[in-house]
Each structure stands twice: as C-alpha cells, then as structure tokens.
Amino acid sequence: MSVNQQAHTGPPYGQPQPAYQRYQQPGYGGQQMPGVPHSQYGVYNGPMPGYQQPAPPQGYFPSLGLPSKGSPVSLNSDTSSLAPNFIGPLRTPPTSGAPPPTSGALLPVGQPAYNQFGQGDVQNGIPASAVQMQRPSVSQPFIPGSTPTSISQLSSFQQYGPSPTGAQQLTNHMAGMTIGSVPTSAAPPAGVGYGPSTSVPPASGSFTATGSGLYTPYSSSQGPRPASMTHGLPPTSLSQGVPLAQPAFSGPPLSMQRLPSQGSGYAPPPSSTGIGPSNYPSTTGAPRPSTMQSPPLSGQALAGLPASQPNHLASPPPPQQAMSGPHPGPPMTGLQGPPPPSTHPSQPGYQIQQNGSFGQVRGPQPNYGGAYPGTSNYGSQPGPPPPPKRLDPDSIPSPQLNELPPQQKPRHRIDPDAIPSPIQVIEDDRNNRGSEPFVTGVRGQVPPLVTTNFLVKDQGNASPRYIRCTSYNIPCTSDMAKQSQVPLAAVIKPLAMLPTEETPPYLVDHGESGPIRCNRCKAYMCPFMQFIEGGRRFQCCFCSCVTEVPPHYFQHLDHTGKRVDFYDRPELSLGSYEFLATVDYCKNNKFPDPPAFIFMIDVSYNAVKSGLVRLICEELKSLLDYLPRGGNLEESAIRVGFVTYNKVLHFYNVKSSLAQPQMMVVSDVADMFVPLLDGFLVNVNESRAVITSLLDQIPEMFADTRETEMVFAPVIQAGLDALKAAECAGKLFIFHTSLPIAEAPGKLKNRDDKKLINTDKEKTLFQPQTNFYSNLAKDCVAQGCCVDLFLFPNQYLDVATLGVVTYQTGGSIYKYSYFQLETDQERFLNDLRRDVQKEVGFDAVMRVRTSTGIRATDFFGAFYMSNTTDVELAGLDCDKTITVEFKHDDKLSEDSGALLQCALLYTSSAGQRRLRIHNLSLNCCTQLADLYRNCETDTLINYLAKYAYRGVLNNPVKTVRDALINQCAQILACYRKNCASPSSAGQLILPECMKLLPVYLNCVLKSDVLQPGPEVSTDDRAYIRQLVTSMDVAETNVFFYPRLLPLTKVDVDNDALPAAIRNSEERLSKGDMYLLENGLNIFVWVGVNVQQGLIQNLFGVSSFSQISNTMSTLPILENPFSKKVRSIMDMLQAQRSRYMKLIIVKQEDKFEMLFKHFLVEDKSMSGGASYVDFLCHMHKEIRQLLS
Amino acid sequence: MATYLEFIQQNEERDGVRFSWNVWPSSRLEATRMVVPLACLLTPLKERPDLPPVQYEPVLCSRPTCKAVLNPLCQVDYRAKLWACNFCFQRNQFPPAYAGISEVNQPAELMPQFSTIDYIVQRGPQTPLIFLYVVDTCLEEEDLQALKESLQMSLSLLPPDALVGLITFGRMVQVHELSCEGISKSYVFRGTKDLTAKQIQDMLGLTKPAVPVQQGRPLQPQEQPVISSRFLQPIHKIDMNLTDLLGELQRDPWPVTQGKRPLRSTGVALSIAVGLLEGTFPNTGARIMLFTGGPPTQGPGMVVGDELKTPIRSWHDIEKDNARFMKKATKHYETLANRTAANGHCIDIYACALDQTGLLEMKCCTNLTGGHMVMGDSFNTSLFKQTFQRVFSKDFNGEFRMAFGASLDVKTSRELKIGGAIGPCISLNAKGPYVSENELGIGGTCQWKICSLDPNTTLAIYFEVVNQHNAPIPQGGRGAVQFITQYQHSSMQKRIRVTTIARNWADAQNQLQHIEAAFDQEAAAVLMARLGVYRAETEEGPDVLRWLDRQLIRLCQKFGQYNKDDPNSFRLSDSFSLYPQFMFHLRRSPFLQVFNNSPDESSYYRHHFARQDLTQSLIMIQPILYSYSFYGPPEPVLLDSSSILADRILLMDSFFQIVIYLGETIAQWRKAGYQDMPEYENFKHLLQAPLDDAQEILQTRFPMPRYINTEHGSSQARFLLSKVNPSQTHNNLYAWGQESGSPILTDDVSLQVFMDHLKKLAVSSAA
C-alpha cells in the first residue's frame, strides 16, 4: 500500500488532475446528482454508455488513471487503444455523449480489459479489501470492524453523494465493487460517473474505506443505494466484510445485471472508476477533502478498532503519510472545486492513495462504519468471514489523465487502483504478521504469506516452510469439496532451508529396531499419536490402529495423557524431525556409501570457443572445496569424478597415486560403459594435485577441437554406470551446449516448429521426442543418480527431451541461452556454486500419509513414481518442492481434523540414511465459508500452475487455459453463491482470501507456457514448464507476479526495501528507475527522464544514452545510492535459488518489450489480458455460472 | 652316397631347399608309387652372408601367365639378346639395360652360383616397421612388473624409426594415444563387444585423420601424414612417454571376486589391434604382439567362463564335444587372422601362464600370419624374457632378422604341378597352369602370403608329377622349380629373392636305384610329419597315425629288400634306414599325440613344428641325447632308455626343452659335494660341461627352450623319460635282466617292437 501511495503521489498530482476533473464532473454531474448513492449507481449505468463512447480514445486514459499513480507515461501506453475497443463494444452507446472525455480518462485502464472480457465490473474495490481479507487470521477480526465502517461510508456516501468522488473512492478502496451501473449510462454518466467519482475522490478516500461496508448497509436499507452502493460499496464491501455488504447491495445487483447484459457491466465500472480517481482529486473540494482527510486518518485510527483497520494500519504507515500529504490537499480541492479540473493535482494524490490507500480508505470506513449503525450488523456478519469482496469495475473510476483528451473520458473504466492489489495484500500481511513468530501449535492455522518475513516456532506442526496447503480447513465431505472446486493440495518442500534463527530438525535415534511406527499403516511416531493404557500402547492418528509401545520406548503418562518425556522427544512435540534409519531402510540391506558428484563437461567447439570449458574448469578447482559436508564432518565425504565429451566420452583417472591424470576415451557411445573404476571417483583432498592438473589441461587439450556433433544420452548412461559400479548414489553435473545429433542412443532431431503453437499438436512440443530418456530416467532413479543439467544453447536443443532425465531424477536445469562469458559468467558461476554446495538428499523415497478420509492422489514435481504412492527421487535438494493433491475417500470430522505426515527417506550427503518426517494437522469444516476463509491463494496458484503445466503435455493449451479459468470461476461462483451475502449479480464478490486469485491466475494464463509470445522459444517454454513444476510457493508467487521496486524511492539510509508497486506500465514514471525481479531475471528499468545524477551514481556514465544495456552487473561505485541498489540486488539474489540475470532496460529501448512482458497487470503482447480485463471476464464467467 | 649327402647339403646351404627326392620319377604313376611325395622344404630367407643383393629389378618372362624370372637355367642367345624361359619356353628380349651382355659379361642372375639371388627393388614408399603391443593387465603384480620391464627394454631394441603402439586390456580394452604431454590418453572399448573394423576406426577417430592433423601443424611436410596416427608413433619421438606409460601401467582395476577368473577381453583387444592397423597401415610390415597371462574370459573369442570351478577345455572335453566356447572362439580368431593376413600384418602371441591361455583357439592368428607363438609359465622367467629379446635379434649385418609381407611365388616346369604348401602362410588363391587339383596342405594356388618370416622360417611345398607315363622325358632333361619371394626387408627395402633349382628326371622302372639313392630321408621325414601334423590339425587324430603307418609300410614294401612273408629278411638301404625310426618317434611326439598334453601345448608344439627348418624339425621329432662321462668326450647316444645310466650325465635337446639329467651316481656325488673339492675338480668340470653346451643351445634357439636341470629320481626327469625309446619298461625289465639303463613306466611300445611289426607287415603278402 504504502508503496503505491508514495509512488503515485509524486508525479500523479501534476498530471492526473485534469482527468479527475473531467471524471468528476461528468460522472457526478449526470448521475450522482440524483442521489449520492443512487447517483453512483446511476453513474454506473451511465458509465457504461459513457465508457463506450469514451472508450476508444480515452480508454487509455485509464492508463491515465495510472498516471495518477505514476507518471504520464503510462498514459501513453497501450491503454488508450484498449480503451477504445472496450468502449466500442460494450458501452459505447451510453457514454458517448459528453462524458466521454472524462470517462475516457478513466476508461483507458479498464477498457482494454473490458474489450476482451466484456465486463468491466470486477473488483476495483477488491484490492484493498482483498489485502486485508487475505490474511485470514488477522483479517477476519478486522473485517468485522471494517464492515461497520463501510456502513458508515455509506452514509458518507450519501453525503458525498453529490460528489461522485465519494463513490470513486469507495470503489477504489472498496475494490470497485459494483461496477455495472448501467443506469447511469445516461451518457456522460459513465464519464460523469467517473468524473464524479473523481471528484469524489477526496471523499472517496474515505469512502473507499468505508466503501463496501457502508454500501452493504445501504443496500440493505435502501433500494437505490444498494445500486449505488454497489458501485461505491463494492470496493469497501469487498475490502471489508463483503458478505455483509452484499445484502445491502441488492441494489447493485441491478447494476450487475446490466453489466452482464452489455459491456454494461463495464459501464458501471466507469462510474466507479470515475469515482475512484476523480473522487480524490476533484472531490477533495473543500468539504470532502476535509472529510476525506479526516476519514482516512480516522480510518486509520479507526482501523485500529476494526479488525480490518489493523491491516490497514499496518500498511498504512506509509500510506498514511502519503495519504495525509496528498489527500488533504488535493482531495479537498478536487471535490470542492469543479470536481474535475481542480482535482488534477489532487488526483494523483488520491490515486496514490487509492492504490496504497486501501488501507487508508478503510481507515475512513471505520469512521463511516461508526457512523452507520447498520454496519454493526455487517460487522457481525462479516466479522468472521468478511472475505468476499465485490468488485465493481464500473464503479471504480480510474484516475484521469491530464493528457487525455477530454473526449476520452467518457469511457468507463475500472480503476486499476480499485481492484485488489497484490502489493497491498502483501504489505498488509507483512505488516500484520511479520512481527510475531508463527507458532505452529494450533491446528489449521493459516500461516503468513510467503512474502512475509516471519519466524516459525515449531510446536507440533511442520513449519510452512516445509508444507503449505491450499486450504487449512478441509471440507468434511467430498461433495463440499467438489462444490467448491477448491483443490486440496499441499506444497511440500521436505528439505527446505531454514533461516539461521530457526532450529533444523532434530535427529532422533530409536535404536536398532528403527523408528517407532504404527503396525498397520506404518506411520511414524508423531505428536498426534495417542498414548493409551498408561502409555503401554498408542493409537495411530492416521489409521486408528493400536500398537504396542516397545519396552525401550515406554514412558508413563501424566495426568493430561501426555507422556512425561513429551518435551524431551522431538517426535512427540515437534512437527518436523528426523529419524536415523536402520539398515532395513537401505538398499540391498547395506548402509550406503557416501554419494559421488560427477562433472561432465561438453568440450565441443562451441563450448570451448565461448570460453565455457575454461571457465568451468577454473571454477571447479576452487569449488571442489565446498562440497556439501552433511553436518559437521571435517571434510566432505563426497567423491568426485570428471568426464568430458563431444561425440565421444572422455573419462579421467585422477587417482592420487598417479603423477598425471589419465584420460580414457570411450567412443562406443552406442553401448556406453565406464572404462575405469578405481581412480574415477576420488576424494578431492587426496587427489587434489592430479585434479588440478587435469582441470588445467582440459581447456588446452580441446583448444583446437572442431567437433560440433554431440551426444547426450550416453553421457548420462556413463554417469549412471559409474555410480552403479561404485555402488553409490550421486549427482551428475552435465554442462551441455547443443542438440545431440551425433549417432548415438538418444539422438535427437530438430523438431522445433512454431507453427504448432495453438494447434492440437502443440503439446508435442512439451513431450519428449522419444521415450528413451524416460527409460533412462527410470534406471537413474533406481540407482539414485540425480542429473543436474546446465545448458548453454545457441539454438534449439530440445529441452523438453533433454530435461526428462533431470526432471524425473529430481535434478535442476539451468539454461543460459546464447551464453557469453562477459555477461553470463557470474550468473552461471553463482548457480553452479550454489548447486554444488547445497545440501542434497539422495536416493530418496517420499510418502505422504493422511488420516482416514482423504488421501494423496496426485503428485507434481520433479520425481519419478513407479507406483501410486511412493515418490521416488534420485536426488532432492533444498529447493525442490513437491505438490501433492488430496481427494476425499471418506468423510472427515470437524473434531478430529485431518492429518498429514510426509515421510522422506533419503541418504544425506555424508552418506547417512535418514528419515525426515513432517506432520501437519488441518481443520475440517462443514461450512464452505470456513473453507474460503482459510485458503491460501499463493499455494492455490502454485497448485493450479503445476496442474496446468502438466496439462499441456496432453491437452491443447487452449483447453488447459479454459479449464483453469473455469475452475477459478467455479471457485469464486461457489463462494458467491454459498458464502457471500446476496447482492447484485453485477457485483463481483471475492473471498477475502482469494481476492488475488484472478490477478494471479491471469498471470499464470499469460505465462510463456500457456500463452507464448512470438519471441518465446520452444525451449524456453519447456524449460519454464519444468522449472515451475519444482517451485515452491514463494517462487511461484514472484515468478508469476514479479516484484517491482522503485529504485529512486530507495532510502539509502535504511535497510528496508522500497515499497513494491504493481506491475503495470501505468505505475512507471519517466523520471524513475525501477527494479523488477521474478526469480529468473532482474530488470533495471531506467526512465528517459531520470536525473543524470542518479544515472551517474548507479551506472557510472554521464547520461541516459550512455547506459549500456549489455552490462551484467552494476558497476561498483562508491556512493550511497549505488551501494544501496547493489545491496538490494544482493539481497534479492540471496533470496532466490537461482542467480538472476540482470538486464538493464532503458525506456523506449529495444529491451523494453521484454521488460513489459513482465508487467503482468497490463495486456501482454502475446494477447494476454490485462488484469482489469481479466477480472471482468472472470466476473462474466461467474455470473454465467450463477445464472 | 656321400655324393648325394654332399649334394643335398650344398643345395641346402645355397638355396635353402631340401627335396624329399633329389632325382625325380618321371611319370605321375611312378611318383605315386614312391609313397613319399615329391616335395621340398624351403627356407625362403635362409641367411646367405655371402650373397650380396643386386640393386635392380629382376627380368621377367613376358608371358603373362608365366612371369618367371631370368635364371641360370635359361637358355640365352647372346647375339640376339634373347633368352628362353625355362618354364614356358617363351623367348624374351632382354631389356635395354642388358644390351652389353655376352658370354663373358653375364649378369649375376645368369651365373650358376646365383641360383638364389636377392634383388633390391624400389617400389612404393618405404614405410617404417610397426610394432603394436597388446598387453594383458590381468596379471599378478610380479608378472606385470616383469612384463613391463621387458616391454620397456624392448623399446631400446626396436629400430629407432619404427612405429609403436600400445593397447592394454583386461575387462576393458584401452588403446593408448602416445603423443600426449601432461596427460595420458587412451581410448577404451568394452571387452564384450565385437566391433567391425569400420566401427573401430570410427571410434578411434581414424576415419578422417587428415583433418585434425593438418590443422594442428599445417607446415609439416607431406611425408608425415601417413606416420601420424596418434596411436602409432615413431619410437624415437615417444620413447620417454611410452616408457613412462608402461611404467605406470596398473593391474586391471576391476575387482575379481573369489572363485572367479579376471575378465580378460583378449578377443576384442586383438580385434581392435587388427582393426587399428587395418585402417591406418594396410599392406605394410607390422607386428601385433599380444602378451597375455590367461585365457580370454569374456566377449568374442572367450575360451572359458570366469568361474574358476569350470576348468579350461581339455582334449577330453574336445573329443566329447564339451568345449562350449571353442568353436566360436576359433572362428573369431580365424576371422581376425585372415583379416590380418590380408593386410600383411602378423600377430605374435606371448602367453605366459601356468594354466592354458587359449592358444588352441588363437593359434591361427600366428599360424596364418607367420607370427611367433611363445608359451611360458610366467613373464617373470628367462624363457619369456630372452625369447622376447630374441625377437629383435639382428643378423651379422646389424639388421633385424625379420621380414614382412612376403609373398611366395612358385613356378614349375610343365611336368610338375604344385600340390600345396604347409607352413606359416595363407593362400593367395593364384590359379595358374602349375596348380594341381590335388591339394596337399594349403593348395589350389601357386602363391602364398607369408606375413612375417625370419631366416629360419621354412615352408614345406608339395609337388605332383604330372607327366604321363607314355610321354617320356628326354634323356638328361631336368625339371625346374623357381621360388620367387617378394618381401619387405627389416630395413624397409622391398626385396625379391629368387631361387631356381633343377633336378634330374629318372625313369622309376629302370632307374629306381638312382631315385632311391637320391632319397633324402630327413627331409622326407619332416615333410611327411608336416603332412601328418597338418592332417591332425584339420582332421581327426587317430586316423593320422594309421595313415602314417600305412605310408611307412608302403614305403618299406616299395624300397625294402625282403622275401615275402619273411620278416627276418627285411632290409632297408642306407638312404632309408633312419626313416622308420623317425616315424617311430614322430608317432610318439606331441605333434601327433595329445595324451599328456593340453590342447594349448599341442597347438604350441605344432605351431613351431610347422615353421622350423629341417634340423630343428628333426630335433623336435627325435630329440638329441648327449652323454657325458669320465670315459671320454661327450657323445651322442641313442634316444633310448638304455642310455640312462647311473654314471652319466645326459643332455637332451628336444627343441622345446633342454634337459640335463644326472645319473644316480653322479647325483649322489654332487649331493656329497665332490665338485667343491679341489681334488675332484674333474668332476666339477664334468658337471659343468653339459651346462655350457646347454647354454650354447639356449643362446641361439628361438623360442627359448624350457631349461630343466634334473637328476635321477626327480620328478622333472619325466621330461627325459617321456622321450626316450622305452626299450626297458616295467614289463620287460626283468626279462632282460640287464643292469644298464633304467626302466620306463609306460605301456608304449618300444622301437624294437615297432620295427618288428613293421617288418612283419611290410613283408606280408596280404597287405
């Protein structure tokens, strides 16, 4: 929140103002005039038409809306074009009139989306609320509070009524609840609506806060209002106790209807949008501003009161400041004065506020809430679940741009600021839950978001770092589960690294007889086992079977039935721990030898010429000192071996007794074998001299090579055979450059064919060419041979096929396209270092046991399964994640809940055989509302992405995409139908915990795998597909919704990161620099107008034009700004499992297209919908499901 | 007689040829009645220190089917400058260079003393000799060490410009690249998979050798490319490298579990060696030298499984058709041998192990290519070390006593045809007018390829008289045979040796005594023995003995003087007198008897028997026994048990073994230490004498014989006892009641009994 605010405030004011004015004027004038709330509704109606008209030109304005937030630049962007479209189809008719101009501005943003989706309504308001909502635990309490506030808002709205701004604000904050105010269509209405909204803004600031809450009450109370409420309310309601709001919204429904019917839905948005942006600026006029200001402030203050507020508060800090700054001034002015014009300056501020504002807004809400008695009701209702949010695109006015021609304004837009903002949600959670440790003692607790830094105290359940679930409340019956369509899945990262503050799992040794287990289901001793009969037996918590306690394990029970040694035994008191495995758990009943690492280096012409071979060899010399030691060993037990290859394989004998290394060439690639045993795998320290000599010589030996034909499968076979011969598990590090076309098993053809995209045959691009590699993988898994692949392709090399073995053995693929020593060296070396050093478990088998009622049915990740229950992993490192889906096979009971136990048997890098156990207890529910309240969207996205990415192997991509959308719609529709309070169908109501689902899902849908742009290679898609399949929640989160940080906002004196902003071009300012990271790349975007001083400080060149975009690292300069930016980068790099590639993007440079691809809230080049558009589409889908 | 003996000896010294008959029966019918075929033992490269090679090309008969070389037997018209081929009677012009010839100015090849003449010809590029070591690493540490030392030592013996290569094998086969600095490279092959030559060359990167090499050093003169195979390098360049490499050779590192034989991929190793040379240096002199310490246990050519509990096949197994791998292995090695021979390379096998090593299966590798076969107990014995050293021995000119890639061309007068050859050669399948349809040995051709030969290499060549009885040969007519041997001398020169011999024809009906007198019984014995051994190798064993017996009886019937059915009247003339005795010992020899010999030993003995010259062959058939005593100088004594006396020291040379046997008394004296007493210095000398003589033999013999110093009653005395004629056995010892000699415990018949039977059968009218 804070981020947004800050960012916006600065620039926006200047420019946005005009837009706001316009918006306010038109919107309000037309619609609002009638009645405040009504007017809003009216506005909505109006907006629709308005949108249509304005849409074309101004559609972009929405982007203007952005500008409000950010800079004018955004305006320039696509939005304009989009808007038109939208407008055209949907709303054209209504708005066309005067309003256009104003609306136009608003529309832009939303419009594009609308065009596609048709309906703009969606959740403008949501974002704010969503944020709050999502943190279930926290949010819940807050929500109640918020609801009341919302009510108050309503009142305020009324007051403001006149000033549409209020509505806008509401919408924004509220999450642009009810959009579809067709009625207002009155023409300008839309535009007007917006206008008004804009004018309202100031008020809206407050409104939004109150927004939803208020509305709901209103709706209930008043017929008309509801509609208006919806507009205005939606946002608030959404943000806050939506459910409550809904009833009130009855009015809105009407608007909603419109929406569906036309783009009308969208139309409403315009009004809302109008409201949103315009409100602030214009509204501010004298009266509102004051109100606004006060509200926000109060809101915050209030916030403290309502549960929701806290959230806000948390986030507020930044917002507040920002808010206070901008709000007071602009909003006031905006409102009073001619909402439209005067607001200009204010608008930006508001917008900002809005963005960030949600928090603030809510703040105000409380106030409102307080004012409105009705809210209390809501409060009660929402209290617990308020989650749902209604979005009314229409209702959410997007900030207007000064630049935009007035004409454009007429379009109705959903204010992007009014829809649920991931940034807001993340910020809220961080503020609310980052400070306290997360104690795992309580069943079914929803952990903080992955983006939040928090400590975990293990008190009986596994840390969320190990396991995260899509829902911590499992429906008791499969019917419920089916109805909700919410997948039940756990994302398990069994060997996750813990922060140093947390204790790694204790190692438990149960002696020669091995770990204590249930006799029937073989579950391992865990905190949920019930000891009975004075401790002589225990009842299994998974299968209820009673097992004798072995004498050596017997212990008396205390008066509560706990064993006396409860706290002494990790397996009784902790969620995660390890057992020392006995020989029964070992292959061939023999304790394993320490694993081996084999480095297999491509020495083809390309590899040698690019300097890669030399680089690898040089690096290995030092890297070998950092092999994982597996605990506290003095030196690593891991043995190493070396192979180079081109068309043939070269093995090296580096036995310590040799004076010089020996090279053994195996040319019989058709029938691979390992030519030596003794001397191939050696202890690094013993053979150091020989190894060094070898690594010195390898680059020389192949310096003149001309070989370009390569083999691949034989390389893996060789490694596998070597491990077989040495009778140990291990890992192959293969450095490979090209498609293996040499005559050998596993030879591949170049089958890259972009023409297949979007055909039924597209799936073949993801499938391996031959099943040879699958069979090979099987053998590798059997031996515990994990394959890590470093690819350096200059052209297609069929990652889909080459990666099969890596994928199925739990290895990692690293890909460096067009590898160049200067630019990619550091990234590669860092990856290599990390990959070599990280702890790995070998020859692992994972089984997930569940208590009766559910069972694990499906597994996603990099592994092999020979049966339906055991996940076999040749290797499993600390970054690899397995997603497990559960299905009901019986009923669950609320009392006993549901238990998961994930047991991983593996060989540590020291060669010790261990079992790692993670236990997690979940609640069960009979009410769908509980389910929705305890969901985790990030995890859900993780699951959905993996599900979809697997789906593309067998189905056309379009089918997969449709299925995703459909499932998402069903989830949300189910919520709407069963959990949300009745309200206008035109309202989009999202569960608090899932309010980001649409935006994230859209990101998934737009990802390269599911919707490739022309510049995305087939290999990249396959690569990403495999990559995502092993990602944990934090990685998928940032991968799909990259983190965008404004570098110019950096506080050089502070450790903190600057607040993130939303991934939209509108948010970028020409005068700023931004950093965007998605786990694979870091972009530094430099605006054309960035101060030269900053450029000098950061890049060491004097002007924008001199910045080289080929630099792979920032120059090390001795100034605070450079230091700070670099430290931020270092910090980001440290957070990710792979070293991210730095790409400098200059605005309007060729790389900018690439960069824009990651602005995931915008419409993408390849046809991906913008956030707003998608939200509208989702809304439409939901309504179809509901009708 | 003396004249014939002298004649025979002269001929042998001059031409290296010994005929079974030195006067030839003039018709086919009579020739067949002679029983012993008309044949000769030819030592193509017999050392002729007195024979300076001439430096020009031989003059050939211009008839395309003849191409005989101008020789002293040709009729020359000095005025017309014409010469008539004495084989086809074609009249040929002398080439321009011979314009100046006259009766007094004859070229060497026309002088009678140059019936054998060496030509040095300039043809094609001279390629250095190639030595490719194929070394088994599944050896005991001690053995391996000894072998490594021998190999390192051998480097100093090689011609400095020779190319050397190294292949080692155990479970895998490694082809070592020799010119690497800082790191030793080798190409490794799975020991279980047979590869075609093409595959091998592909895998060794030999298919396009020009590319990398020329890029590496573009300025190198062009002569280099041929030489520059990475695996075969001039010894002077990589001497140090190779020495180090050999020094670092490790035992095969793959673990051998209890009760198993090490996995040894001899078959593949050889196949790769052959493939390597085939691809890089076809048709140049090259030796593949295989050093193996045990049987091939895996892959193609495996002889026995790796389970120690299954012993290596014995003759018994073979008879019972119980040798699982034999046929397949033999086929594998035969294929290899044929390929090798086709490329003009040869394979040596140095097998040192206590147990069998699969020589039976591998024998064709040496037999067909003229390579050496050496069998010993360990590489750490002087037998191996010296034998190996002797491979590189030099002649009086300081040149290696080895030649490569020879082809032997035989021309005959039209009354003769060529039946075949027996020796270390393969047929070149050259059909011609001189080729008989009746094959004896390797027949059906008038040309053979001898991939490697040394001055002792001797072939038996069998002829057939085809002149019909009713077409008498004019009085004084002579039959002629010309042997043309083209070879690569160890100095890398191409040489051609031409030997032309002629013998008189005689009508067997009225000049039988001439023929009889000209019978060379030694040559005949060896020639018959070769035929017998050849048959034994290719056919069933027992039949051979019966065939030999029948031949002997027929010969006795033909040439003996006797009254019908009166054995006592039987007499043989001097020229035949020894022949039955040779046959007696031949029957008992390991060349025909497999009893008490492993299949490997049989193969080994037969291998050498088929290539040694007459003298050595005779020693093999009938070992020589010398007796040392105080009663006089050492004397040869009968190879008979009666020669074994208590106060004698015996020295037996059976070619493969040198046995010094101390009689009972002598042994006791030595035990008592008399030799150390000054007053018994003569005894010391007596003891020393046979040692010195043995040493002399050991010095020159190739392969180095097994040297056995034993005494009465010791177990090793069996080597002697098994050879002597068992005139006294446990069956007749007391009957004879004599003091002399010592009884042999055997059921074998003695010479006496044998002769008695022979006489009886020879005179029998029923036969």
Interface residues (C-beta under 8 A of the other chain):
Chain A: V648 H650 F651 L658 A659 Q660 P661 Q662 M663 M664 V665 V666 S667 D668 D671 F673 P675 L676 L677 D678 G679 S693 L694 Q697 E700 M701 D704 R706
Chain B: M172 Q174 E177 C180 G182 I183 S184 K185 S186 Y187 V188 F189 R190 K193 L195 Q199 D202 M203 L204 G205 V211 P212 Q215 G216 D244 E248 Q250 P253 W254 P255
